[in-house]
Amino acid sequence: MNLKNFLCKNLPPHLYEKVRKHWHNFKEFVGVKSIEKALHEQGLSEFAYKLSKIVPDITYQYTSFKLNTEYLVTKVRALHAFQLSIVKEAIKLLEKESTNNFTIVDIGDSAGTHIQ
C-alpha cells in the first residue's frame, strides 16, 4: 500500500482533502528532510554546506534539465558531498602512499562543479 492510499484510508475525509491538495509540497518537504537527515547521519552536512559556498548556484549542473526545486538541489548537493568525500579520501591515500607528485584531472560530463 502506498502512502497516499494509507492516508486516504486512515485520515478523516476533510483532513485527507487538505493533505491531497498539498501532496506535492508534502512529498518535496519529506524528500528534502530525508536527504538532510542522511547527510547528518553520514557526517556530510558541514561538507555539503562548504561546497554550497564554493558553488552557490547549481541550477544548470546538467545540460538535460534544470535543478529547479528544493528537492533536486538538495539531492544533487548531497550527491556532490558524498562523491567529493570519496575523492578526498582517495587523495589522502595517494598522498600517504606516494612519494611522487601527482596531477588530478577532472574529466566530467557536467558543469565542472566537482573541480571547483
N, C-alpha and C positions, 0 to 999 in steps of 0.2 A: 504494500500500500504506500503510495507516495504521500508526501506531506500535505499537499492540497486536499486530497481525499480524507486524510486523517483529520485535518482541521474541520472540514465540512461535516464529518460525522460527529465530532466531539465538541464543537463550539455551538452556542446558541445562534440561530439564523441571523439575527441582527448583528452580532459580533463577527460572524463569518463574512457577511457582506462588506463590513469595514475592512477586514483583512484582505478580501478578494480585490477590492478597489485599489489597495496599495501593495498588491502582491509583488510587483517588480521592485519597488523600493525596499520591501522587506527582504527579498532574495539578495539584493545588492548589499544591504546592510549586513546580513548574516555572512555573506561571502567575504566582505572586507574584514569583519571582525574575526572570522575563522583564520584568514591569512595572517592577520596581525598577531593572533594568539600563537600560530605555528612559528612565526618569526621569533616571538618572545621565547617560546619553549626551546628553540634551536639556538638561542643566543645571538640572533642575527638582527635584532631590532635596531640597535645602535649603528651597525654597519649599513643597514638599509637607509637609515636617516642620513648618514655621512654621504652615501652615494647620491642621494636626492639633492644634496647641497652642491655636489660636483656637477651633476647634470639635472638642473631643475625641471626641464620640460622634455618629457619623452613621448609626447603626443605622436610624433612621426617616427618612432623607433622602427616600425616596419613599413615596407613600401606597399603592402597589400591592404592594410586597413589602419585606421586611426585608433589610438588609445584614448577614447573619448568618454569613458565612465570611470568613476572612482574605483570600481572593482577591477577593471582592466589595468589601470595604472598601478594599483596595489599589487595585483598578481605579478605583473612584469617586474616591478621593483623588488618583490620578494624573490623572483627567479634570478634577477641580477645579483642580489645579495648572496644567494646560495651558490651561483656559478662562480662568482668572484672570490668567495670564501675558499672554494676548492682551488682556484688559481693561486691564491695567497699561500695556501698550504704547500702546493707543488713548488712554488718559488722558494719557500723556506727550505724545503727538502733539497732542491737543486743547489742552493747556496751552501747548505750544510755539507753536502756530498761532493761538491765540485771545487776544484782548485783553480779552474779556468774561469775567465769571464764568459758570459753568455748573453745572447740577444733574444729578446722576446718579441715575436711578431704576431699581431692580431690580424688574421685573415678571416673576415666575417661576412655575413650576408645581411647586415642591418645598418643602422645609423652610426656605428662606430662608438657606441656608448661604453662598451667594456674597456676600450683602450684609453678613454678619457679617465 
